[in-house]
């Protein structure tokens, strides 16, 4: 018994960027544009956590948690399944 794969149409699956990711991308782009206008970094390069927090709009604590989680393995989104109580 052989199975054949369906023919691919060559079209890629649409890439959806949700609101929170769009806002973060806007923050990063806005900071890069401001730095370009001023021809200098908003924060020194050695202050990576401060720079990332400013660019993304996330707190330093949140970024630290993400960094720790990434060291332990791949990043995952929180489960949307709720326990019924």
PDB file with SEQRES, HELIX, SHEET and CRYST1 records, atoms N, CA, C and O in Angstrom:
SEQRES   1 A   85  UNK UNK UNK UNK UNK UNK UNK UNK UNK UNK UNK UNK UNK          
SEQRES   2 A   85  UNK UNK UNK UNK UNK UNK UNK UNK UNK UNK UNK UNK UNK          
SEQRES   3 A   85  UNK UNK UNK UNK UNK UNK UNK UNK UNK UNK UNK UNK UNK          
SEQRES   4 A   85  UNK UNK UNK UNK UNK UNK UNK UNK UNK UNK UNK UNK UNK          
SEQRES   5 A   85  UNK UNK UNK UNK UNK UNK UNK UNK UNK UNK UNK UNK UNK          
SEQRES   6 A   85  UNK UNK UNK UNK UNK UNK UNK UNK UNK UNK UNK UNK UNK          
SEQRES   7 A   85  UNK UNK UNK UNK UNK UNK UNK                                  
HELIX    1 AA1 UNK A   19  UNK A   38  1                                  20    
HELIX    2 AA2 UNK A   48  UNK A   56  1                                   9    
HELIX    3 AA3 UNK A   60  UNK A   71  1                                  12    
CRYST1    1.000    1.000    1.000  90.00  90.00  90.00 P 1           1          
ATOM      1  N   UNK A   1       0.850  -1.171   0.000  1.00  0.00           N  
ATOM      2  CA  UNK A   1       0.000   0.000   0.000  1.00  0.00           C  
ATOM      3  C   UNK A   1       0.894   1.233   0.000  1.00  0.00           C  
ATOM      4  O   UNK A   1       1.779   1.354   0.847  1.00  0.00           O  
ATOM      5  N   UNK A   2       0.680   2.124  -0.915  1.00  0.00           N  
ATOM      6  CA  UNK A   2       1.450   3.363  -0.978  1.00  0.00           C  
ATOM      7  C   UNK A   2       0.517   4.537  -0.752  1.00  0.00           C  
ATOM      8  O   UNK A   2      -0.656   4.515  -1.127  1.00  0.00           O  
ATOM      9  N   UNK A   3       1.069   5.550  -0.135  1.00  0.00           N  
ATOM     10  CA  UNK A   3       0.279   6.762   0.066  1.00  0.00           C  
ATOM     11  C   UNK A   3       0.939   7.873  -0.717  1.00  0.00           C  
ATOM     12  O   UNK A   3       2.164   8.000  -0.727  1.00  0.00           O  
ATOM     13  N   UNK A   4       0.148   8.650  -1.351  1.00  0.00           N  
ATOM     14  CA  UNK A   4       0.700   9.772  -2.102  1.00  0.00           C  
ATOM     15  C   UNK A   4       0.337  11.068  -1.394  1.00  0.00           C  
ATOM     16  O   UNK A   4      -0.752  11.219  -0.841  1.00  0.00           O  
ATOM     17  N   UNK A   5       1.270  11.981  -1.429  1.00  0.00           N  
ATOM     18  CA  UNK A   5       1.046  13.283  -0.813  1.00  0.00           C  
ATOM     19  C   UNK A   5       0.247  14.160  -1.769  1.00  0.00           C  
ATOM     20  O   UNK A   5       0.411  14.052  -2.985  1.00  0.00           O  
ATOM     21  N   UNK A   6      -0.597  15.008  -1.250  1.00  0.00           N  
ATOM     22  CA  UNK A   6      -1.350  15.901  -2.130  1.00  0.00           C  
ATOM     23  C   UNK A   6      -0.406  16.864  -2.845  1.00  0.00           C  
ATOM     24  O   UNK A   6       0.621  17.268  -2.298  1.00  0.00           O  
ATOM     25  N   UNK A   7      -0.757  17.214  -4.035  1.00  0.00           N  
ATOM     26  CA  UNK A   7       0.055  18.135  -4.823  1.00  0.00           C  
ATOM     27  C   UNK A   7       0.049  19.508  -4.164  1.00  0.00           C  
ATOM     28  O   UNK A   7      -1.000  20.006  -3.754  1.00  0.00           O  
ATOM     29  N   UNK A   8       1.208  20.105  -4.069  1.00  0.00           N  
ATOM     30  CA  UNK A   8       1.316  21.428  -3.457  1.00  0.00           C  
ATOM     31  C   UNK A   8       1.027  22.490  -4.507  1.00  0.00           C  
ATOM     32  O   UNK A   8       1.474  22.394  -5.650  1.00  0.00           O  
ATOM     33  N   UNK A   9       0.280  23.491  -4.105  1.00  0.00           N  
ATOM     34  CA  UNK A   9      -0.053  24.569  -5.037  1.00  0.00           C  
ATOM     35  C   UNK A   9       1.069  25.594  -5.124  1.00  0.00           C  
ATOM     36  O   UNK A   9       1.028  26.492  -5.965  1.00  0.00           O  
ATOM     37  N   UNK A  10       2.072  25.464  -4.256  1.00  0.00           N  
ATOM     38  CA  UNK A  10       3.175  26.412  -4.284  1.00  0.00           C  
ATOM     39  C   UNK A  10       2.912  27.660  -3.454  1.00  0.00           C  
ATOM     40  O   UNK A  10       3.805  28.493  -3.292  1.00  0.00           O  
ATOM     41  N   UNK A  11       1.710  27.802  -2.930  1.00  0.00           N  
ATOM     42  CA  UNK A  11       1.373  28.963  -2.111  1.00  0.00           C  
ATOM     43  C   UNK A  11       1.755  28.699  -0.677  1.00  0.00           C  
ATOM     44  O   UNK A  11       1.567  27.599  -0.157  1.00  0.00           O  
ATOM     45  N   UNK A  12       2.289  29.715  -0.048  1.00  0.00           N  
ATOM     46  CA  UNK A  12       2.641  29.583   1.364  1.00  0.00           C  
ATOM     47  C   UNK A  12       1.434  29.888   2.223  1.00  0.00           C  
ATOM     48  O   UNK A  12       0.541  30.642   1.836  1.00  0.00           O  
ATOM     49  N   UNK A  13       1.430  29.281   3.405  1.00  0.00           N  
ATOM     50  CA  UNK A  13       0.365  29.537   4.366  1.00  0.00           C  
ATOM     51  C   UNK A  13       0.494  30.981   4.854  1.00  0.00           C  
ATOM     52  O   UNK A  13       1.604  31.432   5.137  1.00  0.00           O  
ATOM     53  N   UNK A  14      -0.602  31.706   4.956  1.00  0.00           N  
ATOM     54  CA  UNK A  14      -0.517  33.104   5.407  1.00  0.00           C  
ATOM     55  C   UNK A  14       0.114  33.191   6.794  1.00  0.00           C  
ATOM     56  O   UNK A  14      -0.183  32.384   7.675  1.00  0.00           O  
ATOM     57  N   UNK A  15       0.969  34.159   6.972  1.00  0.00           N  
ATOM     58  CA  UNK A  15       1.658  34.374   8.235  1.00  0.00           C  
ATOM     59  C   UNK A  15       0.891  35.432   9.003  1.00  0.00           C  
ATOM     60  O   UNK A  15       0.788  36.576   8.560  1.00  0.00           O  
ATOM     61  N   UNK A  16       0.354  35.055  10.152  1.00  0.00           N  
ATOM     62  CA  UNK A  16      -0.468  35.967  10.940  1.00  0.00           C  
ATOM     63  C   UNK A  16       0.375  36.553  12.057  1.00  0.00           C  
ATOM     64  O   UNK A  16       1.012  35.818  12.812  1.00  0.00           O  
ATOM     65  N   UNK A  17       0.382  37.859  12.165  1.00  0.00           N  
ATOM     66  CA  UNK A  17       1.077  38.540  13.249  1.00  0.00           C  
ATOM     67  C   UNK A  17       0.002  39.180  14.115  1.00  0.00           C  
ATOM     68  O   UNK A  17      -0.725  40.067  13.670  1.00  0.00           O  
ATOM     69  N   UNK A  18      -0.087  38.721  15.344  1.00  0.00           N  
ATOM     70  CA  UNK A  18      -1.126  39.188  16.249  1.00  0.00           C  
ATOM     71  C   UNK A  18      -0.819  40.589  16.781  1.00  0.00           C  
ATOM     72  O   UNK A  18       0.292  41.096  16.625  1.00  0.00           O  
ATOM     73  N   UNK A  19      -1.809  41.197  17.404  1.00  0.00           N  
ATOM     74  CA  UNK A  19      -1.737  42.587  17.861  1.00  0.00           C  
ATOM     75  C   UNK A  19      -0.529  42.851  18.758  1.00  0.00           C  
ATOM     76  O   UNK A  19       0.179  43.840  18.568  1.00  0.00           O  
ATOM     77  N   UNK A  20      -0.293  41.987  19.720  1.00  0.00           N  
ATOM     78  CA  UNK A  20       0.813  42.209  20.658  1.00  0.00           C  
ATOM     79  C   UNK A  20       2.163  42.184  19.933  1.00  0.00           C  
ATOM     80  O   UNK A  20       3.041  42.993  20.232  1.00  0.00           O  
ATOM     81  N   UNK A  21       2.329  41.270  18.992  1.00  0.00           N  
ATOM     82  CA  UNK A  21       3.576  41.198  18.231  1.00  0.00           C  
ATOM     83  C   UNK A  21       3.719  42.415  17.315  1.00  0.00           C  
ATOM     84  O   UNK A  21       4.825  42.919  17.125  1.00  0.00           O  
ATOM     85  N   UNK A  22       2.614  42.884  16.752  1.00  0.00           N  
ATOM     86  CA  UNK A  22       2.654  44.089  15.911  1.00  0.00           C  
ATOM     87  C   UNK A  22       3.067  45.311  16.715  1.00  0.00           C  
ATOM     88  O   UNK A  22       3.855  46.131  16.242  1.00  0.00           O  
ATOM     89  N   UNK A  23       2.536  45.439  17.933  1.00  0.00           N  
ATOM     90  CA  UNK A  23       2.892  46.570  18.791  1.00  0.00           C  
ATOM     91  C   UNK A  23       4.376  46.520  19.156  1.00  0.00           C  
ATOM     92  O   UNK A  23       5.051  47.549  19.186  1.00  0.00           O  
ATOM     93  N   UNK A  24       4.869  45.329  19.428  1.00  0.00           N  
ATOM     94  CA  UNK A  24       6.280  45.186  19.773  1.00  0.00           C  
ATOM     95  C   UNK A  24       7.156  45.547  18.576  1.00  0.00           C  
ATOM     96  O   UNK A  24       8.164  46.236  18.730  1.00  0.00           O  
ATOM     97  N   UNK A  25       6.781  45.093  17.406  1.00  0.00           N  
ATOM     98  CA  UNK A  25       7.540  45.419  16.197  1.00  0.00           C  
ATOM     99  C   UNK A  25       7.527  46.931  15.952  1.00  0.00           C  
ATOM    100  O   UNK A  25       8.539  47.511  15.559  1.00  0.00           O  
ATOM    101  N   UNK A  26       6.384  47.556  16.186  1.00  0.00           N  
ATOM    102  CA  UNK A  26       6.293  49.010  16.031  1.00  0.00           C  
ATOM    103  C   UNK A  26       7.220  49.723  17.016  1.00  0.00           C  
ATOM    104  O   UNK A  26       7.892  50.685  16.645  1.00  0.00           O  
ATOM    105  N   UNK A  27       7.262  49.260  18.269  1.00  0.00           N  
ATOM    106  CA  UNK A  27       8.143  49.855  19.271  1.00  0.00           C  
ATOM    107  C   UNK A  27       9.606  49.756  18.853  1.00  0.00           C  
ATOM    108  O   UNK A  27      10.352  50.729  18.959  1.00  0.00           O  
ATOM    109  N   UNK A  28      10.010  48.595  18.384  1.00  0.00           N  
ATOM    110  CA  UNK A  28      11.408  48.387  17.970  1.00  0.00           C  
ATOM    111  C   UNK A  28      11.741  49.295  16.797  1.00  0.00           C  
ATOM    112  O   UNK A  28      12.778  49.959  16.795  1.00  0.00           O  
ATOM    113  N   UNK A  29      10.874  49.325  15.811  1.00  0.00           N  
ATOM    114  CA  UNK A  29      11.116  50.168  14.643  1.00  0.00           C  
ATOM    115  C   UNK A  29      11.176  51.639  15.024  1.00  0.00           C  
ATOM    116  O   UNK A  29      12.039  52.372  14.540  1.00  0.00           O  
ATOM    117  N   UNK A  30      10.266  52.075  15.885  1.00  0.00           N  
ATOM    118  CA  UNK A  30      10.240  53.471  16.317  1.00  0.00           C  
ATOM    119  C   UNK A  30      11.545  53.849  17.025  1.00  0.00           C  
ATOM    120  O   UNK A  30      12.087  54.928  16.784  1.00  0.00           O  
ATOM    121  N   UNK A  31      12.047  52.982  17.883  1.00  0.00           N  
ATOM    122  CA  UNK A  31      13.302  53.259  18.580  1.00  0.00           C  
ATOM    123  C   UNK A  31      14.480  53.302  17.610  1.00  0.00           C  
ATOM    124  O   UNK A  31      15.369  54.142  17.749  1.00  0.00           O  
ATOM    125  N   UNK A  32      14.489  52.418  16.648  1.00  0.00           N  
ATOM    126  CA  UNK A  32      15.570  52.411  15.657  1.00  0.00           C  
ATOM    127  C   UNK A  32      15.551  53.695  14.834  1.00  0.00           C  
ATOM    128  O   UNK A  32      16.608  54.252  14.538  1.00  0.00           O  
ATOM    129  N   UNK A  33      14.370  54.171  14.462  1.00  0.00           N  
ATOM    130  CA  UNK A  33      14.251  55.413  13.706  1.00  0.00           C  
ATOM    131  C   UNK A  33      14.739  56.597  14.548  1.00  0.00           C  
ATOM    132  O   UNK A  33      15.451  57.467  14.046  1.00  0.00           O  
ATOM    133  N   UNK A  34      14.352  56.625  15.838  1.00  0.00           N  
ATOM    134  CA  UNK A  34      14.801  57.703  16.721  1.00  0.00           C  
ATOM    135  C   UNK A  34      16.317  57.692  16.871  1.00  0.00           C  
ATOM    136  O   UNK A  34      16.952  58.746  16.854  1.00  0.00           O  
ATOM    137  N   UNK A  35      16.897  56.506  17.016  1.00  0.00           N  
ATOM    138  CA  UNK A  35      18.354  56.409  17.132  1.00  0.00           C  
ATOM    139  C   UNK A  35      19.041  56.867  15.859  1.00  0.00           C  
ATOM    140  O   UNK A  35      20.100  57.492  15.911  1.00  0.00           O  
ATOM    141  N   UNK A  36      18.449  56.560  14.726  1.00  0.00           N  
ATOM    142  CA  UNK A  36      19.032  56.987  13.453  1.00  0.00           C  
ATOM    143  C   UNK A  36      19.007  58.511  13.345  1.00  0.00           C  
ATOM    144  O   UNK A  36      19.991  59.119  12.925  1.00  0.00           O  
ATOM    145  N   UNK A  37      17.880  59.132  13.727  1.00  0.00           N  
ATOM    146  CA  UNK A  37      17.769  60.592  13.659  1.00  0.00           C  
ATOM    147  C   UNK A  37      18.819  61.268  14.541  1.00  0.00           C  
ATOM    148  O   UNK A  37      19.431  62.260  14.147  1.00  0.00           O  
ATOM    149  N   UNK A  38      19.016  60.713  15.742  1.00  0.00           N  
ATOM    150  CA  UNK A  38      19.962  61.298  16.687  1.00  0.00           C  
ATOM    151  C   UNK A  38      21.391  60.823  16.436  1.00  0.00           C  
ATOM    152  O   UNK A  38      22.341  61.360  17.006  1.00  0.00           O  
ATOM    153  N   UNK A  39      21.536  59.825  15.591  1.00  0.00           N  
ATOM    154  CA  UNK A  39      22.828  59.261  15.240  1.00  0.00           C  
ATOM    155  C   UNK A  39      23.575  58.730  16.469  1.00  0.00           C  
ATOM    156  O   UNK A  39      24.797  58.840  16.561  1.00  0.00           O  
ATOM    157  N   UNK A  40      22.818  58.152  17.410  1.00  0.00           N  
ATOM    158  CA  UNK A  40      23.414  57.521  18.595  1.00  0.00           C  
ATOM    159  C   UNK A  40      22.407  56.560  19.204  1.00  0.00           C  
ATOM    160  O   UNK A  40      21.204  56.661  18.962  1.00  0.00           O  
ATOM    161  N   UNK A  41      22.927  55.612  20.011  1.00  0.00           N  
ATOM    162  CA  UNK A  41      22.056  54.665  20.690  1.00  0.00           C  
ATOM    163  C   UNK A  41      21.356  55.336  21.861  1.00  0.00           C  
ATOM    164  O   UNK A  41      21.930  56.206  22.516  1.00  0.00           O  
ATOM    165  N   UNK A  42      20.112  54.931  22.127  1.00  0.00           N  
ATOM    166  CA  UNK A  42      19.367  55.466  23.268  1.00  0.00           C  
ATOM    167  C   UNK A  42      19.992  54.978  24.576  1.00  0.00           C  
ATOM    168  O   UNK A  42      19.986  55.695  25.576  1.00  0.00           O  
ATOM    169  N   UNK A  43      20.529  53.763  24.566  1.00  0.00           N  
ATOM    170  CA  UNK A  43      21.217  53.171  25.708  1.00  0.00           C  
ATOM    171  C   UNK A  43      22.548  52.638  25.211  1.00  0.00           C  
ATOM    172  O   UNK A  43      22.652  52.249  24.048  1.00  0.00           O  
ATOM    173  N   UNK A  44      23.569  52.608  26.056  1.00  0.00           N  
ATOM    174  CA  UNK A  44      24.842  52.018  25.643  1.00  0.00           C  
ATOM    175  C   UNK A  44      24.667  50.556  25.237  1.00  0.00           C  
ATOM    176  O   UNK A  44      23.788  49.868  25.756  1.00  0.00           O  
ATOM    177  N   UNK A  45      25.482  50.090  24.330  1.00  0.00           N  
ATOM    178  CA  UNK A  45      25.379  48.720  23.824  1.00  0.00           C  
ATOM    179  C   UNK A  45      25.543  47.707  24.954  1.00  0.00           C  
ATOM    180  O   UNK A  45      24.962  46.624  24.896  1.00  0.00           O  
ATOM    181  N   UNK A  46      26.319  48.040  25.975  1.00  0.00           N  
ATOM    182  CA  UNK A  46      26.547  47.116  27.084  1.00  0.00           C  
ATOM    183  C   UNK A  46      25.310  46.905  27.947  1.00  0.00           C  
ATOM    184  O   UNK A  46      25.267  45.936  28.705  1.00  0.00           O  
ATOM    185  N   UNK A  47      24.312  47.762  27.865  1.00  0.00           N  
ATOM    186  CA  UNK A  47      23.072  47.632  28.644  1.00  0.00           C  
ATOM    187  C   UNK A  47      22.009  46.914  27.820  1.00  0.00           C  
ATOM    188  O   UNK A  47      20.983  47.497  27.467  1.00  0.00           O  
ATOM    189  N   UNK A  48      22.263  45.645  27.517  1.00  0.00           N  
ATOM    190  CA  UNK A  48      21.374  44.889  26.626  1.00  0.00           C  
ATOM    191  C   UNK A  48      19.952  44.776  27.180  1.00  0.00           C  
ATOM    192  O   UNK A  48      18.982  44.923  26.436  1.00  0.00           O  
ATOM    193  N   UNK A  49      19.828  44.518  28.466  1.00  0.00           N  
ATOM    194  CA  UNK A  49      18.495  44.351  29.056  1.00  0.00           C  
ATOM    195  C   UNK A  49      17.706  45.659  29.019  1.00  0.00           C  
ATOM    196  O   UNK A  49      16.511  45.649  28.725  1.00  0.00           O  
ATOM    197  N   UNK A  50      18.357  46.779  29.313  1.00  0.00           N  
ATOM    198  CA  UNK A  50      17.690  48.083  29.241  1.00  0.00           C  
ATOM    199  C   UNK A  50      17.253  48.395  27.813  1.00  0.00           C  
ATOM    200  O   UNK A  50      16.143  48.874  27.583  1.00  0.00           O  
ATOM    201  N   UNK A  51      18.129  48.120  26.870  1.00  0.00           N  
ATOM    202  CA  UNK A  51      17.808  48.379  25.454  1.00  0.00           C  
ATOM    203  C   UNK A  51      16.634  47.525  24.997  1.00  0.00           C  
ATOM    204  O   UNK A  51      15.711  48.024  24.355  1.00  0.00           O  
ATOM    205  N   UNK A  52      16.669  46.235  25.329  1.00  0.00           N  
ATOM    206  CA  UNK A  52      15.592  45.330  24.914  1.00  0.00           C  
ATOM    207  C   UNK A  52      14.268  45.738  25.541  1.00  0.00           C  
ATOM    208  O   UNK A  52      13.228  45.691  24.883  1.00  0.00           O  
ATOM    209  N   UNK A  53      14.297  46.138  26.804  1.00  0.00           N  
ATOM    210  CA  UNK A  53      13.067  46.565  27.478  1.00  0.00           C  
ATOM    211  C   UNK A  53      12.490  47.805  26.797  1.00  0.00           C  
ATOM    212  O   UNK A  53      11.282  47.891  26.577  1.00  0.00           O  
ATOM    213  N   UNK A  54      13.339  48.745  26.472  1.00  0.00           N  
ATOM    214  CA  UNK A  54      12.875  49.975  25.819  1.00  0.00           C  
ATOM    215  C   UNK A  54      12.342  49.688  24.427  1.00  0.00           C  
ATOM    216  O   UNK A  54      11.305  50.222  24.033  1.00  0.00           O  
ATOM    217  N   UNK A  55      13.041  48.854  23.688  1.00  0.00           N  
ATOM    218  CA  UNK A  55      12.628  48.543  22.314  1.00  0.00           C  
ATOM    219  C   UNK A  55      11.315  47.781  22.255  1.00  0.00           C  
ATOM    220  O   UNK A  55      10.456  48.091  21.430  1.00  0.00           O  
ATOM    221  N   UNK A  56      11.149  46.788  23.120  1.00  0.00           N  
ATOM    222  CA  UNK A  56       9.974  45.919  23.035  1.00  0.00           C  
ATOM    223  C   UNK A  56       8.778  46.420  23.818  1.00  0.00           C  
ATOM    224  O   UNK A  56       7.642  46.042  23.531  1.00  0.00           O  
ATOM    225  N   UNK A  57       9.027  47.281  24.820  1.00  0.00           N  
ATOM    226  CA  UNK A  57       7.934  47.734  25.668  1.00  0.00           C  
ATOM    227  C   UNK A  57       7.644  46.760  26.799  1.00  0.00           C  
ATOM    228  O   UNK A  57       6.678  46.953  27.537  1.00  0.00           O  
ATOM    229  N   UNK A  58       8.459  45.713  26.957  1.00  0.00           N  
ATOM    230  CA  UNK A  58       8.305  44.755  28.042  1.00  0.00           C  
ATOM    231  C   UNK A  58       9.177  45.190  29.211  1.00  0.00           C  
ATOM    232  O   UNK A  58      10.120  45.962  29.040  1.00  0.00           O  
ATOM    233  N   UNK A  59       8.855  44.690  30.402  1.00  0.00           N  
ATOM    234  CA  UNK A  59       9.668  45.035  31.556  1.00  0.00           C  
ATOM    235  C   UNK A  59      10.949  44.203  31.550  1.00  0.00           C  
ATOM    236  O   UNK A  59      11.031  43.157  30.905  1.00  0.00           O  
ATOM    237  N   UNK A  60      11.942  44.696  32.284  1.00  0.00           N  
ATOM    238  CA  UNK A  60      13.195  43.955  32.392  1.00  0.00           C  
ATOM    239  C   UNK A  60      12.959  42.611  33.069  1.00  0.00           C  
ATOM    240  O   UNK A  60      13.590  41.616  32.712  1.00  0.00           O  
ATOM    241  N   UNK A  61      12.053  42.579  34.046  1.00  0.00           N  
ATOM    242  CA  UNK A  61      11.741  41.333  34.738  1.00  0.00           C  
ATOM    243  C   UNK A  61      11.142  40.305  33.776  1.00  0.00           C  
ATOM    244  O   UNK A  61      11.513  39.132  33.823  1.00  0.00           O  
ATOM    245  N   UNK A  62      10.235  40.725  32.917  1.00  0.00           N  
ATOM    246  CA  UNK A  62       9.640  39.817  31.936  1.00  0.00           C  
ATOM    247  C   UNK A  62      10.698  39.287  30.990  1.00  0.00           C  
ATOM    248  O   UNK A  62      10.718  38.096  30.682  1.00  0.00           O  
ATOM    249  N   UNK A  63      11.575  40.159  30.529  1.00  0.00           N  
ATOM    250  CA  UNK A  63      12.640  39.732  29.621  1.00  0.00           C  
ATOM    251  C   UNK A  63      13.594  38.762  30.316  1.00  0.00           C  
ATOM    252  O   UNK A  63      14.081  37.823  29.686  1.00  0.00           O  
ATOM    253  N   UNK A  64      13.866  38.971  31.592  1.00  0.00           N  
ATOM    254  CA  UNK A  64      14.720  38.052  32.346  1.00  0.00           C  
ATOM    255  C   UNK A  64      14.068  36.680  32.458  1.00  0.00           C  
ATOM    256  O   UNK A  64      14.743  35.658  32.332  1.00  0.00           O  
ATOM    257  N   UNK A  65      12.772  36.655  32.693  1.00  0.00           N  
ATOM    258  CA  UNK A  65      12.053  35.375  32.775  1.00  0.00           C  
ATOM    259  C   UNK A  65      12.091  34.646  31.437  1.00  0.00           C  
ATOM    260  O   UNK A  65      12.287  33.431  31.398  1.00  0.00           O  
ATOM    261  N   UNK A  66      11.908  35.366  30.359  1.00  0.00           N  
ATOM    262  CA  UNK A  66      11.955  34.765  29.021  1.00  0.00           C  
ATOM    263  C   UNK A  66      13.350  34.202  28.766  1.00  0.00           C  
ATOM    264  O   UNK A  66      13.490  33.109  28.218  1.00  0.00           O  
ATOM    265  N   UNK A  67      14.374  34.941  29.158  1.00  0.00           N  
ATOM    266  CA  UNK A  67      15.754  34.506  28.966  1.00  0.00           C  
ATOM    267  C   UNK A  67      16.024  33.222  29.754  1.00  0.00           C  
ATOM    268  O   UNK A  67      16.662  32.302  29.240  1.00  0.00           O  
ATOM    269  N   UNK A  68      15.544  33.157  30.989  1.00  0.00           N  
ATOM    270  CA  UNK A  68      15.723  31.958  31.814  1.00  0.00           C  
ATOM    271  C   UNK A  68      14.976  30.775  31.208  1.00  0.00           C  
ATOM    272  O   UNK A  68      15.501  29.663  31.163  1.00  0.00           O  
ATOM    273  N   UNK A  69      13.765  31.013  30.746  1.00  0.00           N  
ATOM    274  CA  UNK A  69      12.966  29.947  30.122  1.00  0.00           C  
ATOM    275  C   UNK A  69      13.657  29.428  28.872  1.00  0.00           C  
ATOM    276  O   UNK A  69      13.653  28.223  28.620  1.00  0.00           O  
ATOM    277  N   UNK A  70      14.249  30.317  28.087  1.00  0.00           N  
ATOM    278  CA  UNK A  70      14.915  29.924  26.849  1.00  0.00           C  
ATOM    279  C   UNK A  70      16.145  29.059  27.140  1.00  0.00           C  
ATOM    280  O   UNK A  70      16.489  28.183  26.346  1.00  0.00           O  
ATOM    281  N   UNK A  71      16.805  29.301  28.269  1.00  0.00           N  
ATOM    282  CA  UNK A  71      17.969  28.486  28.634  1.00  0.00           C  
ATOM    283  C   UNK A  71      17.556  27.059  28.961  1.00  0.00           C  
ATOM    284  O   UNK A  71      18.343  26.130  28.778  1.00  0.00           O  
ATOM    285  N   UNK A  72      16.332  26.874  29.443  1.00  0.00           N  
ATOM    286  CA  UNK A  72      15.841  25.557  29.853  1.00  0.00           C  
ATOM    287  C   UNK A  72      15.224  24.760  28.711  1.00  0.00           C  
ATOM    288  O   UNK A  72      14.882  23.593  28.902  1.00  0.00           O  
ATOM    289  N   UNK A  73      15.075  25.343  27.552  1.00  0.00           N  
ATOM    290  CA  UNK A  73      14.501  24.631  26.422  1.00  0.00           C  
ATOM    291  C   UNK A  73      13.734  25.580  25.536  1.00  0.00           C  
ATOM    292  O   UNK A  73      13.806  26.795  25.716  1.00  0.00           O  
ATOM    293  N   UNK A  74      12.994  25.039  24.574  1.00  0.00           N  
ATOM    294  CA  UNK A  74      12.245  25.893  23.646  1.00  0.00           C  
ATOM    295  C   UNK A  74      11.153  26.687  24.354  1.00  0.00           C  
ATOM    296  O   UNK A  74      10.600  26.241  25.360  1.00  0.00           O  
ATOM    297  N   UNK A  75      10.851  27.856  23.825  1.00  0.00           N  
ATOM    298  CA  UNK A  75       9.813  28.710  24.397  1.00  0.00           C  
ATOM    299  C   UNK A  75       8.440  28.212  23.959  1.00  0.00           C  
ATOM    300  O   UNK A  75       8.256  27.777  22.823  1.00  0.00           O  
ATOM    301  N   UNK A  76       7.487  28.283  24.873  1.00  0.00           N  
ATOM    302  CA  UNK A  76       6.119  27.854  24.578  1.00  0.00           C  
ATOM    303  C   UNK A  76       5.148  28.933  25.014  1.00  0.00           C  
ATOM    304  O   UNK A  76       5.414  29.685  25.951  1.00  0.00           O  
ATOM    305  N   UNK A  77       4.025  29.000  24.329  1.00  0.00           N  
ATOM    306  CA  UNK A  77       2.947  29.891  24.745  1.00  0.00           C  
ATOM    307  C   UNK A  77       2.181  29.212  25.869  1.00  0.00           C  
ATOM    308  O   UNK A  77       2.132  27.984  25.931  1.00  0.00           O  
ATOM    309  N   UNK A  78       1.586  29.993  26.753  1.00  0.00           N  
ATOM    310  CA  UNK A  78       0.754  29.386  27.797  1.00  0.00           C  
ATOM    311  C   UNK A  78      -0.407  28.640  27.169  1.00  0.00           C  
ATOM    312  O   UNK A  78      -0.915  29.043  26.123  1.00  0.00           O  
ATOM    313  N   UNK A  79      -0.830  27.555  27.800  1.00  0.00           N  
ATOM    314  CA  UNK A  79      -1.928  26.760  27.295  1.00  0.00           C  
ATOM    315  C   UNK A  79      -3.222  27.551  27.368  1.00  0.00           C  
ATOM    316  O   UNK A  79      -3.467  28.259  28.345  1.00  0.00           O  
ATOM    317  N   UNK A  80      -4.046  27.433  26.346  1.00  0.00           N  
ATOM    318  CA  UNK A  80      -5.338  28.108  26.330  1.00  0.00           C  
ATOM    319  C   UNK A  80      -6.435  27.221  26.918  1.00  0.00           C  
ATOM    320  O   UNK A  80      -7.554  27.680  27.142  1.00  0.00           O  
ATOM    321  N   UNK A  81      -6.112  25.955  27.166  1.00  0.00           N  
ATOM    322  CA  UNK A  81      -7.100  25.043  27.744  1.00  0.00           C  
ATOM    323  C   UNK A  81      -7.252  25.334  29.216  1.00  0.00           C  
ATOM    324  O   UNK A  81      -6.262  25.431  29.942  1.00  0.00           O  
ATOM    325  N   UNK A  82      -8.458  25.469  29.651  1.00  0.00           N  
ATOM    326  CA  UNK A  82      -8.769  25.769  31.040  1.00  0.00           C  
ATOM    327  C   UNK A  82      -9.363  24.534  31.718  1.00  0.00           C  
ATOM    328  O   UNK A  82     -10.105  23.763  31.109  1.00  0.00           O  
ATOM    329  N   UNK A  83      -9.017  24.370  32.987  1.00  0.00           N  
ATOM    330  CA  UNK A  83      -9.631  23.287  33.746  1.00  0.00           C  
ATOM    331  C   UNK A  83     -11.049  23.696  34.130  1.00  0.00           C  
ATOM    332  O   UNK A  83     -11.284  24.843  34.511  1.00  0.00           O  
ATOM    333  N   UNK A  84     -11.966  22.788  34.033  1.00  0.00           N  
ATOM    334  CA  UNK A  84     -13.342  23.055  34.424  1.00  0.00           C  
ATOM    335  C   UNK A  84     -13.468  22.675  35.886  1.00  0.00           C  
ATOM    336  O   UNK A  84     -13.226  21.529  36.267  1.00  0.00           O  
ATOM    337  N   UNK A  85     -13.850  23.649  36.702  1.00  0.00           N  
ATOM    338  CA  UNK A  85     -13.940  23.420  38.146  1.00  0.00           C  
ATOM    339  C   UNK A  85     -15.366  23.293  38.565  1.00  0.00           C  
ATOM    340  O   UNK A  85     -15.647  23.097  39.747  1.00  0.00           O  
TER     341      UNK A  85                                                      
END                                                                             
